């Protein structure tokens, strides 16, 4: 009987995972157009503690709840799990089903030679490591989980973070300096140039061989800081050793400009008049890849890169989508749709040319 119950539970879980995959595929297909891509990225910027796929799942299910009259606004404000809301003095309203997302399943691994990726062995549930072994946890699968928007809960009020509105042409205080520091921390020299003629007509340019990032100064401060965010994304994601970027410049440009949009959105900046035509064009014209595949290939890399940048900035007004007041222990585990390919991948280093030939990427 116990075995039968376990098989039934596994079948229910697998059916829910299949449903999630179908929902996610449908959601991805809907974000091919520039305007939908903008909304998806702006949502991801505000809910960056969630994976790109889980962000889409939350957005789609919340909008369906809005159309059904269950929630007052088309976009969620804060989302959290059942016990997380209870920890904040709030209770999910009776009968609210919540939004189904992917939650990571983790396992413990041990190794006496942690530098050797193939030496790690998975520990059983109650197994202890051998003396001298290092122990790490990593994701080994996924399971369905549920979150609720604050509008589906009652109880103690949630403090609202300020959301600044910028005047046209302004840039948020300290954002240029924060981005510049991250460029320099990755070994690149920042070169403000007086006009676009000095960088082949571009707004910005990353030169991997010389280790420089140039941004033209004859633009409004908001445009300059957006361009710097674009170039920082190139520094972090692209270069001669990145095969995808070398073969398909369009993928690199979609990623860099999408990161810039997320950085701007997290600071209340509206970059859409420039970003949407740019991203929309590249997302639909990458050779040998349909637009949906481009979105799937870039969405999670964009979110992770923007999250790294935003988390390193001294002050990000928009928050990460979790309700204020959650303790570190109650914050959601790292989201993911699939297990990582490598057992314990190291952070990707800043790309640099190894051939000695000039390599440059422009920020259009």
FENSUL-V64407 format. One record per backbone hydrogen bond with DSSP energy under -1.0 kcal/mol. CO is the residue of the C=O (numbers start at 0). NH is the residue of the N-H. E is the energy in kcal/mol with one decimal. If there is no record, write none. Layout:
BEGIN
CO:NH:E
CO:NH:E
END
This chain:
BEGIN
0:4:-2.5
1:5:-2.2
2:6:-2.4
3:7:-2.4
4:8:-2.4
5:9:-2.3
6:10:-2.3
7:11:-2.3
8:12:-2.4
9:13:-2.8
10:14:-2.2
11:15:-2.0
12:16:-2.4
13:17:-2.4
14:18:-2.1
15:19:-2.3
16:20:-2.4
17:21:-2.2
18:22:-2.4
19:23:-2.8
20:24:-2.6
21:25:-2.2
22:26:-2.5
23:27:-2.6
24:28:-2.1
27:30:-1.4
32:36:-2.5
33:37:-2.3
34:38:-2.1
35:39:-2.4
36:40:-2.3
37:41:-2.8
38:42:-2.3
39:43:-2.3
40:44:-2.2
41:45:-1.5
42:46:-1.6
46:49:-1.9
50:54:-2.6
51:55:-2.0
52:56:-2.3
53:57:-2.6
54:58:-2.5
55:59:-2.8
56:60:-2.3
57:61:-2.6
58:62:-2.2
59:63:-1.9
60:64:-1.9
61:65:-2.3
62:66:-2.6
63:67:-1.6
64:69:-2.9
65:68:-1.5
77:149:-1.8
79:147:-2.7
80:84:-2.3
81:85:-1.7
82:86:-2.2
84:89:-2.7
85:88:-1.7
88:155:-2.0
90:153:-2.2
92:95:-1.8
98:146:-1.8
100:144:-2.2
102:142:-2.3
104:139:-3.6
104:140:-1.2
106:137:-1.9
107:122:-3.0
108:135:-2.5
109:120:-2.5
110:133:-3.0
112:115:-2.2
115:118:-1.8
120:109:-2.6
129:132:-2.2
133:110:-1.9
135:108:-3.2
137:106:-2.5
140:104:-2.3
142:102:-3.1
144:100:-2.7
146:98:-3.3
147:79:-1.7
148:151:-2.1
149:152:-1.9
151:92:-2.7
153:90:-3.0
166:169:-2.0
168:221:-1.3
171:174:-1.7
173:177:-2.3
174:178:-2.5
175:179:-2.9
176:180:-2.2
177:181:-1.3
178:182:-2.1
179:183:-2.5
180:184:-2.1
182:187:-1.7
183:186:-1.9
188:212:-2.7
190:214:-1.2
192:216:-2.8
194:197:-1.6
195:198:-1.7
195:200:-2.7
198:201:-1.5
202:215:-2.6
203:362:-3.8
204:213:-3.2
205:360:-2.4
206:210:-1.4
206:211:-1.9
210:188:-2.8
211:206:-2.8
212:190:-3.5
213:204:-2.4
214:192:-2.2
219:223:-2.2
220:224:-2.4
221:225:-2.0
222:226:-2.3
223:227:-2.2
224:228:-1.9
225:229:-2.0
226:230:-2.5
227:231:-2.4
228:232:-1.9
229:233:-1.6
230:234:-2.4
231:235:-2.1
232:236:-2.2
233:237:-2.5
234:350:-1.2
238:241:-1.8
241:245:-2.2
242:246:-2.5
243:247:-2.2
247:251:-1.3
248:252:-2.4
249:253:-2.6
250:254:-2.4
251:255:-2.5
252:256:-2.4
253:257:-2.0
254:258:-2.4
255:259:-2.0
256:260:-2.1
257:261:-2.2
258:262:-2.5
259:263:-2.4
260:264:-3.0
261:265:-2.2
263:266:-1.3
263:268:-2.9
264:267:-1.5
265:317:-1.3
270:273:-1.1
270:274:-2.9
271:275:-1.9
273:277:-1.1
274:278:-3.2
275:279:-2.8
276:280:-1.9
277:281:-2.0
278:282:-2.8
279:283:-1.2
285:288:-1.6
289:293:-1.8
290:294:-2.5
291:295:-2.6
292:296:-2.5
293:297:-2.1
294:298:-2.7
297:301:-2.9
298:302:-2.2
299:303:-2.6
300:304:-2.4
301:305:-2.7
302:306:-2.4
303:307:-2.2
304:308:-2.2
305:309:-3.0
306:310:-2.7
307:311:-1.0
319:48:-1.6
320:78:-1.7
322:325:-1.3
358:207:-1.9
360:205:-2.9
362:202:-1.6
362:203:-1.1
END
